[in-house]
């Protein structure tokens, strides 16, 4: 896939990010709007990415450090930068959307793997997300475990499910500590 590249989100990407987010979520009432999306990026620009595919915009992924078993409220922007106390524990995938023209090519999985590598390099112990619009089965196949007992902001709707997974250390990292499975299990 030499025509595909994942890179950090940049200022010139916002028009396409906002348009794709609106197409993906407006009909279900989950669209956040530009200011909320930008606030997630400001909270952690090193964990927000764009997918370039076949010479064009192919999608985006917004992730930020967030306490395990908590998540951003879709109706509110992030306030300021993520506190240092949240760094290194849990990395929350807030949004992952692939452009219509690039779907069904395994690119969401590729972006998720890129986030996992980024999280491991920064020594995060877990990944989390909120599955919306029936996507729980997809995320389960990628190793996430549903945590239906975790309460979510009403902005996600009644069908949303919090999910988490341990971020296993890279097999070649001899300095890795114990597995965090008990924390998310």
Buried (B, 14 or more C-beta within 10 A) or exposed (E): EEEBEBEEBEEEBBEBBBEBBBEBBEEEEBBBBBEBBBBBBBBBEEBBBBBBBEEEBBBBBBBBBBBBBBBBBBEEBBEEBBEEEBBEBBBBBBBBBBBEEBEEBEBBBBBBEBBBEBBBEBBBBBBBBBBBEEBBEEBBEBBBBBBEEBEBBEBBBEEBBBBBBBBBBEEEEEEEEEEBEEBBE
